[in-house]
Amino acid sequence: MATAIKIKPKDRDAVIQALQAGVVPRKGQHLIQVGRAEEIKAVLRDVERIAEDGATVRFIIGEYGSGKTFFLNLTRTIALEKKLVTAHADLTPDRRLHASSGQARSLYTELMANLSTRTKPDGGALPSVVERFVTSAMTEGRDRKLNPEDIIRERLAHLSEFVGGYDFAEVIAAYWRGHDSGDDALKANAVRWLRGEFTTRTDAKSALGVRTIVDDTNVYDQLKLFAQLVKLAGYNGFLICLDELVNLYKLSNTQARKSNYEQILRILNDCLQGTAGHIGFMFGGTPDFLLDTRRGLYSYPALQTRLAENSFASNGLVDYNGPVLRLANLSPEDLYVLLGKIHLVFAAGNTKKSRLPDQGIQAFMAHCSEYIGEAYFRTPRNTIKAFVDLLAVLEQNAQVSWQDLVSKVKIGADANGDASPKTTVKNGKRSQTNDDLASFRL
């Protein structure tokens, strides 16, 4: 194991502060990535498929704390390196795929706010994407001795085949007019429209001359149009990462839940049947969100048949080509390497100055195994947080030894931290343990 590498202080702090808080670091994931080799290869193939004008959809399934968010962030990093544009958002009660009271538009505006490119990995890249498209049209106009607006309309002509494509093209043309005339207000209005910030058609008509806006009914169509713009701007495609889909599973309104699942089915059909292009979706959720036949995706028969596991992938055999990608448990070796990497990051790249030797990591793992069993391999979030806490105390208190601290570590198995129903498996069937008074006892 390497004991001395160069780690920037800002990368070190970003990783350690996030891990100590029990959340996924936004930067420096490569410093602590271990395992998941086959899963990463599968995602890399997806990214290449998007770059080759295809479409892809994946459901990243894992227990709470198993690394879903980390894996999605790593996927975004890979996509950015491959010249894709990415957008990400967490689903919440106020952000859904389908709604009638603004929740779907809220999800769209969050995605656009988090739009990222390789040069702007932290979001806010929407103006850059539009500007790049306009600049490339100006370059082509000079080469062909044509008006750039004619080039823009020529490039966007095929968008009229898409739902809402005509107005989308008109907004891009309006951005060009603002760019050409120095009208910053017109450019800003075009970007506002693309971000979904117009709330009434009247305002959009007076500002841009278009009769439609982004609302709950056309969010997915708008994302498909934006994927076309991304490709025309010279990028390789558009990847959308949506996490915390368990919030759809928790919807108490059965019809609202069904409508969201129908939207997922539409996305799934488009991507698998090849009717969408230059676009990919990554959905992060728990096993209950997928498998529960009462509230999960399996409660919708059309989704259950499309997302069913490969019947031949059993007894240790796996299939990474299907739409569902299950995150495998970390092996003891993987966890040892992970803790070693965290130790290296904490020590700013030089563990020779650390007060915790390698045998201290082994003793910590042995203590965890004895305290909570193999659960710390399946959902290592709490174990990682406890390990960083241990390093922090050792660093700031020279009077204590690592042996004394390791024996005092208390870790709880990572549990479902929200109000979603628990499920149990009995005789091969999953059932809710707090639904319809099934668990009620006098």
C-alpha positions as CSV (number, residue, x, y, z in Angstrom):
1,M,0.0,0.0,0.0
2,A,1.4,3.4,-1.0
3,T,2.5,5.5,2.0
4,A,3.3,8.8,0.2
5,I,1.5,10.5,-2.6
6,K,0.7,14.1,-3.3
7,I,-2.8,15.1,-2.3
8,K,-4.0,18.8,-2.5
9,P,-5.2,20.2,0.8
10,K,-8.6,21.2,-0.7
11,D,-9.1,17.7,-2.1
12,R,-8.1,16.2,1.3
13,D,-10.5,18.4,3.2
14,A,-13.4,17.9,0.7
15,V,-13.2,14.1,1.1
16,I,-12.6,13.9,4.8
17,Q,-15.3,16.5,5.8
18,A,-17.9,14.7,3.6
19,L,-17.0,11.2,5.0
20,Q,-17.0,12.5,8.6
21,A,-20.5,13.8,8.0
22,G,-21.7,10.5,6.5
23,V,-22.2,11.9,3.0
24,V,-20.6,11.3,-0.4
25,P,-17.8,13.7,-1.4
26,R,-18.4,15.7,-4.5
27,K,-14.7,15.9,-5.3
28,G,-11.8,13.5,-5.0
29,Q,-13.8,10.3,-5.4
30,H,-10.9,8.8,-7.4
31,L,-8.8,9.0,-4.2
32,I,-11.0,6.5,-2.4
33,Q,-12.5,4.3,-5.2
34,V,-12.2,0.6,-4.6
35,G,-13.8,-2.5,-6.2
36,R,-16.9,-2.3,-8.4
37,A,-14.6,-3.1,-11.4
38,E,-17.3,-4.9,-13.4
39,E,-19.9,-2.3,-12.6
40,I,-17.7,0.5,-13.8
41,K,-16.9,-1.4,-17.0
42,A,-20.7,-1.7,-17.6
43,V,-21.2,2.0,-17.0
44,L,-18.3,2.8,-19.3
45,R,-20.0,0.8,-22.1
46,D,-23.2,2.8,-21.5
47,V,-21.2,6.1,-21.8
48,E,-19.7,4.9,-25.1
49,R,-23.1,3.9,-26.3
50,I,-24.4,7.4,-25.7
51,A,-21.4,8.9,-27.5
52,E,-22.2,6.7,-30.5
53,D,-25.7,8.3,-30.8
54,G,-27.4,5.6,-28.7
55,A,-29.4,5.7,-25.5
56,T,-29.2,3.9,-22.2
57,V,-31.0,3.5,-18.9
58,R,-29.7,1.9,-15.7
59,F,-31.2,1.3,-12.3
60,I,-28.4,1.4,-9.7
61,I,-29.8,-0.7,-6.8
62,G,-28.3,-1.0,-3.4
63,E,-29.2,-0.9,0.3
64,Y,-29.0,2.4,2.3
65,G,-25.3,3.3,2.7
66,S,-24.1,0.7,0.2
67,G,-22.5,3.4,-2.1
68,K,-25.2,4.2,-4.7
69,T,-24.6,7.9,-4.5
70,F,-20.9,7.5,-4.6
71,F,-21.3,5.2,-7.7
72,L,-23.5,7.7,-9.4
73,N,-21.0,10.5,-8.8
74,L,-18.2,8.4,-10.1
75,T,-20.3,7.7,-13.2
76,R,-20.8,11.4,-13.7
77,T,-17.1,11.9,-13.5
78,I,-16.5,9.2,-16.1
79,A,-19.1,10.8,-18.4
80,L,-17.5,14.2,-18.1
81,E,-14.1,12.8,-19.0
82,K,-15.7,11.3,-22.1
83,K,-17.0,14.7,-23.2
84,L,-20.6,14.2,-22.2
85,V,-22.8,16.8,-20.5
86,T,-24.3,15.6,-17.2
87,A,-27.1,16.7,-15.0
88,H,-28.0,15.3,-11.6
89,A,-30.7,15.7,-8.9
90,D,-32.2,13.9,-5.9
91,L,-35.9,13.2,-6.0
92,T,-37.8,14.6,-3.1
93,P,-41.5,15.1,-2.2
94,D,-41.2,18.4,-4.2
95,R,-39.3,16.9,-7.1
96,R,-40.8,14.1,-9.2
97,L,-40.8,12.7,-12.7
98,H,-44.5,13.3,-13.1
99,A,-46.8,15.7,-11.3
100,S,-49.5,18.3,-11.7
101,S,-48.6,20.9,-9.2
102,G,-45.1,21.9,-10.3
103,Q,-43.0,19.1,-8.8
104,A,-41.9,17.8,-12.2
105,R,-40.9,21.3,-13.4
106,S,-39.0,21.7,-10.1
107,L,-37.0,18.6,-10.9
108,Y,-36.2,19.9,-14.3
109,T,-35.0,23.3,-13.0
110,E,-32.8,21.4,-10.5
111,L,-31.3,19.3,-13.3
112,M,-30.6,22.4,-15.3
113,A,-29.0,24.2,-12.3
114,N,-26.7,21.2,-11.9
115,L,-25.8,20.9,-15.6
116,S,-22.1,20.2,-15.8
117,T,-19.4,19.8,-18.4
118,R,-15.7,18.9,-18.1
119,T,-14.7,22.6,-17.8
120,K,-17.6,23.4,-15.4
121,P,-18.0,20.2,-13.3
122,D,-19.8,21.9,-10.4
123,G,-22.9,22.9,-12.4
124,G,-24.1,26.1,-14.0
125,A,-23.0,25.0,-17.4
126,L,-26.2,25.8,-19.3
127,P,-25.1,29.2,-20.8
128,S,-21.8,27.6,-21.8
129,V,-23.5,24.8,-23.7
130,V,-25.7,27.3,-25.6
131,E,-22.8,29.7,-26.2
132,R,-20.7,26.8,-27.6
133,F,-23.5,25.9,-30.0
134,V,-23.9,29.5,-31.2
135,T,-20.1,29.9,-31.6
136,S,-19.8,26.7,-33.7
137,A,-22.7,28.0,-35.9
138,M,-20.8,31.4,-36.4
139,T,-17.7,29.5,-37.4
140,E,-19.6,27.4,-39.9
141,G,-21.3,30.5,-41.2
142,R,-17.9,32.2,-41.8
143,D,-16.7,29.1,-43.6
144,R,-19.8,28.8,-45.8
145,K,-20.3,32.6,-46.1
146,L,-23.8,32.4,-44.7
147,N,-25.7,34.2,-42.0
148,P,-25.1,32.3,-38.6
149,E,-28.9,32.5,-37.9
150,D,-29.5,30.6,-41.1
151,I,-27.0,28.0,-40.0
152,I,-28.7,27.7,-36.6
153,R,-32.1,27.2,-38.1
154,E,-30.7,24.7,-40.5
155,R,-29.1,22.7,-37.7
156,L,-32.3,22.9,-35.6
157,A,-34.7,22.1,-38.4
158,H,-35.0,18.4,-37.5
159,L,-36.1,19.3,-34.0
160,S,-39.5,20.1,-35.4
161,E,-40.1,16.4,-35.4
162,F,-39.9,16.4,-31.6
163,V,-42.6,17.4,-29.2
164,G,-42.1,21.1,-28.5
165,G,-39.2,21.2,-31.0
166,Y,-40.3,24.3,-32.9
167,D,-40.4,26.6,-29.9
168,F,-37.2,25.1,-28.6
169,A,-35.5,26.1,-31.8
170,E,-37.0,29.6,-31.7
171,V,-35.6,30.1,-28.2
172,I,-32.1,29.2,-29.4
173,A,-32.5,31.5,-32.3
174,A,-33.5,34.3,-29.9
175,Y,-30.3,33.6,-27.9
176,W,-28.4,34.2,-31.2
177,R,-30.2,37.4,-31.9
178,G,-29.3,38.7,-28.4
179,H,-25.7,37.5,-28.9
180,D,-25.5,39.3,-32.3
181,S,-27.1,42.5,-31.2
182,G,-25.6,42.7,-27.8
183,D,-29.0,42.4,-26.1
184,D,-28.1,40.7,-22.8
185,A,-31.7,40.8,-21.7
186,L,-32.8,38.7,-24.6
187,K,-30.0,36.2,-24.0
188,A,-30.9,36.0,-20.3
189,N,-34.6,35.3,-21.2
190,A,-33.6,32.5,-23.5
191,V,-31.5,30.9,-20.8
192,R,-34.4,31.4,-18.3
193,W,-36.7,29.6,-20.7
194,L,-34.3,26.7,-21.1
195,R,-33.9,26.5,-17.3
196,G,-37.7,26.2,-16.9
197,E,-38.0,29.5,-15.0
198,F,-40.9,31.0,-16.9
199,T,-44.2,30.2,-15.1
200,T,-46.7,31.6,-17.6
201,R,-47.0,31.4,-21.3
202,T,-47.9,35.1,-21.5
203,D,-44.5,36.0,-20.1
204,A,-42.7,33.7,-22.5
205,K,-44.7,35.1,-25.4
206,S,-43.8,38.7,-24.6
207,A,-40.2,37.9,-23.9
208,L,-39.3,35.4,-26.6
209,G,-42.3,35.1,-28.9
210,V,-43.0,31.5,-28.1
211,R,-46.2,30.1,-26.9
212,T,-45.0,27.2,-24.7
213,I,-43.0,26.9,-21.5
214,V,-41.4,24.0,-19.6
215,D,-44.1,22.6,-17.3
216,D,-45.1,19.3,-15.6
217,T,-46.4,17.9,-18.9
218,N,-43.3,18.2,-21.1
219,V,-40.3,17.7,-18.8
220,Y,-39.1,14.5,-20.4
221,D,-39.7,15.9,-23.9
222,Q,-37.6,18.9,-23.0
223,L,-34.7,16.7,-21.8
224,K,-34.7,14.8,-25.1
225,L,-34.6,18.1,-27.0
226,F,-31.7,19.3,-24.8
227,A,-29.9,16.1,-25.6
228,Q,-30.1,17.1,-29.3
229,L,-28.7,20.6,-28.5
230,V,-25.9,19.1,-26.6
231,K,-24.9,16.9,-29.5
232,L,-25.1,19.8,-31.9
233,A,-22.9,21.9,-29.6
234,G,-20.1,19.3,-30.1
235,Y,-20.5,17.2,-27.0
236,N,-20.8,13.4,-27.1
237,G,-24.2,13.2,-25.3
238,F,-26.3,13.9,-22.3
239,L,-26.3,11.8,-19.1
240,I,-29.0,12.4,-16.4
241,C,-28.4,10.9,-12.9
242,L,-31.4,10.8,-10.6
243,D,-30.9,9.6,-7.0
244,E,-33.2,8.8,-4.1
245,L,-36.0,7.3,-6.2
246,V,-37.2,5.7,-3.0
247,N,-39.2,8.9,-2.6
248,L,-41.5,7.6,-5.4
249,Y,-41.9,4.4,-3.4
250,K,-42.9,6.4,-0.4
251,L,-45.7,8.3,-2.1
252,S,-48.9,7.6,-0.3
253,N,-51.1,8.6,-3.3
254,T,-51.4,5.4,-5.3
255,Q,-52.3,7.3,-8.5
256,A,-49.3,9.7,-8.2
257,R,-47.0,6.8,-7.7
258,K,-48.4,5.0,-10.7
259,S,-48.1,8.1,-12.9
260,N,-44.4,8.4,-12.0
261,Y,-43.8,4.7,-12.7
262,E,-45.5,5.2,-16.1
263,Q,-43.1,8.0,-16.8
264,I,-40.2,5.6,-15.9
265,L,-41.7,3.0,-18.3
266,R,-41.8,5.6,-21.1
267,I,-38.1,6.5,-20.5
268,L,-37.2,2.8,-20.4
269,N,-39.1,2.0,-23.6
270,D,-37.5,4.9,-25.5
271,C,-34.0,4.0,-24.4
272,L,-34.3,0.2,-24.9
273,Q,-36.1,0.5,-28.2
274,G,-33.8,3.0,-29.7
275,T,-36.3,5.8,-30.2
276,A,-34.2,8.2,-28.1
277,G,-30.7,9.3,-28.9
278,H,-27.6,10.9,-27.4
279,I,-29.2,10.5,-23.9
280,G,-28.8,8.2,-20.9
281,F,-30.5,7.9,-17.5
282,M,-29.1,6.5,-14.2
283,F,-31.6,5.9,-11.5
284,G,-30.5,5.2,-7.9
285,G,-32.8,3.3,-5.6
286,T,-33.1,0.7,-2.9
287,P,-34.1,-3.0,-3.3
288,D,-37.5,-2.2,-1.9
289,F,-38.1,0.5,-4.5
290,L,-37.4,-2.1,-7.2
291,L,-38.8,-5.4,-5.8
292,D,-41.8,-4.5,-3.7
293,T,-44.8,-5.9,-5.5
294,R,-47.2,-3.5,-3.7
295,R,-45.4,-0.1,-3.9
296,G,-42.2,-0.6,-5.8
297,L,-41.5,-0.8,-9.6
298,Y,-42.5,-4.4,-9.5
299,S,-46.0,-3.3,-8.6
300,Y,-46.3,-2.1,-12.2
301,P,-46.5,-5.3,-14.4
302,A,-44.9,-3.7,-17.5
303,L,-41.9,-2.6,-15.5
304,Q,-41.7,-5.9,-13.6
305,T,-41.3,-7.8,-16.9
306,R,-38.7,-5.4,-18.3
307,L,-36.7,-5.3,-15.1
308,A,-36.9,-8.9,-14.1
309,E,-33.6,-10.6,-13.2
310,N,-31.9,-12.9,-15.6
311,S,-33.0,-16.4,-14.5
312,F,-29.6,-17.8,-15.4
313,A,-27.7,-15.3,-13.3
314,S,-27.7,-17.3,-10.0
315,N,-25.3,-19.1,-7.8
316,G,-22.7,-16.5,-8.2
317,L,-23.3,-15.8,-11.8
318,V,-24.0,-12.2,-12.8
319,D,-25.3,-10.2,-15.8
320,Y,-24.2,-6.7,-16.2
321,N,-26.0,-6.1,-19.5
322,G,-29.5,-5.7,-18.1
323,P,-31.0,-2.4,-17.1
324,V,-30.7,-3.3,-13.3
325,L,-27.2,-3.0,-11.9
326,R,-27.0,-4.3,-8.3
327,L,-24.1,-3.0,-6.3
328,A,-22.2,-6.0,-5.0
329,N,-21.1,-6.1,-1.3
330,L,-17.6,-5.0,-0.6
331,S,-15.3,-7.9,0.2
332,P,-13.1,-7.7,3.3
333,E,-10.1,-7.1,1.0
334,D,-11.9,-4.2,-0.7
335,L,-12.9,-2.7,2.7
336,Y,-9.3,-3.0,3.9
337,V,-8.0,-1.2,0.8
338,L,-10.8,1.5,1.2
339,L,-9.8,2.2,4.8
340,G,-6.2,2.3,3.7
341,K,-7.0,4.9,1.1
342,I,-9.0,7.0,3.5
343,H,-6.1,6.8,6.0
344,L,-3.8,8.0,3.2
345,V,-6.1,10.9,2.3
346,F,-6.5,11.8,6.0
347,A,-2.7,11.9,6.3
348,A,-2.5,14.2,3.3
349,G,-0.7,11.6,1.3
350,N,1.9,10.6,3.8
351,T,0.9,7.9,6.4
352,K,4.4,7.8,7.8
353,K,3.4,10.8,10.0
354,S,0.1,9.1,11.1
355,R,-0.3,7.6,14.5
356,L,-2.4,4.7,13.1
357,P,-0.3,1.8,11.7
358,D,-1.6,-0.8,9.3
359,Q,-2.3,-3.2,12.1
360,G,-4.5,-0.6,13.6
361,I,-6.7,-0.8,10.4
362,Q,-6.8,-4.6,10.8
363,A,-7.8,-4.3,14.5
364,F,-10.5,-1.8,13.6
365,M,-12.0,-4.1,11.0
366,A,-11.8,-7.0,13.4
367,H,-13.7,-5.0,16.0
368,C,-16.3,-4.0,13.5
369,S,-16.8,-7.6,12.4
370,E,-17.3,-8.6,16.0
371,Y,-19.6,-5.7,16.8
372,I,-22.0,-5.6,13.9
373,G,-21.1,-8.7,11.9
374,E,-20.9,-8.7,8.1
375,A,-23.3,-5.8,7.8
376,Y,-20.4,-3.5,7.7
377,F,-19.4,-5.0,4.3
378,R,-22.9,-4.5,2.8
379,T,-23.4,-0.9,4.0
380,P,-20.0,0.5,5.0
381,R,-21.1,4.2,5.5
382,N,-21.2,4.1,9.3
383,T,-18.0,2.1,9.4
384,I,-16.2,4.7,7.3
385,K,-17.6,7.5,9.4
386,A,-16.4,5.8,12.6
387,F,-13.0,5.3,11.0
388,V,-12.6,8.9,10.1
389,D,-13.8,9.9,13.6
390,L,-11.1,7.6,15.0
391,L,-8.4,9.2,12.9
392,A,-9.6,12.7,13.9
393,V,-9.4,12.0,17.6
394,L,-5.9,10.4,17.2
395,E,-4.7,13.4,15.4
396,Q,-5.9,15.9,18.0
397,N,-5.2,13.9,21.2
398,A,-1.6,12.8,21.5
399,Q,-2.1,11.3,25.0
400,V,-4.3,8.4,23.7
401,S,-3.2,5.3,21.8
402,W,-5.1,3.8,18.9
403,Q,-5.4,0.5,20.8
404,D,-7.5,2.3,23.5
405,L,-9.7,4.0,20.9
406,V,-10.4,0.9,18.7
407,S,-11.8,-1.0,21.6
408,K,-14.3,1.8,22.3
409,V,-15.7,2.2,18.8
410,K,-19.4,1.7,18.6
411,I,-21.1,1.3,15.2
412,G,-24.7,0.8,14.4
413,A,-25.7,-1.1,11.3
414,D,-26.8,1.4,8.7
415,A,-30.6,1.5,8.8
416,N,-33.4,2.9,6.7
417,G,-33.3,6.5,8.0
418,D,-36.8,7.5,6.8
419,A,-40.4,6.6,7.1
420,S,-40.6,4.2,4.2
421,P,-42.1,0.8,5.1
422,K,-39.8,-2.0,5.9
423,T,-40.1,-5.3,4.0
424,T,-39.4,-8.8,5.1
425,V,-39.0,-11.9,3.1
426,K,-40.9,-15.0,4.2
427,N,-41.3,-18.2,2.1
428,G,-39.8,-16.3,-0.9
429,K,-42.4,-13.5,-0.7
430,R,-41.8,-9.9,0.3
431,S,-44.3,-8.2,2.5
432,Q,-44.6,-4.9,4.3
433,T,-44.1,-5.1,8.1
434,N,-46.0,-1.9,8.9
435,D,-48.8,-1.9,6.3
436,D,-52.4,-2.7,6.9
437,L,-51.8,-3.5,10.6
438,A,-50.0,-6.7,9.5
439,S,-47.6,-6.5,12.4
440,F,-50.1,-5.4,15.1
441,R,-50.1,-7.4,18.3
442,L,-52.0,-7.0,21.5
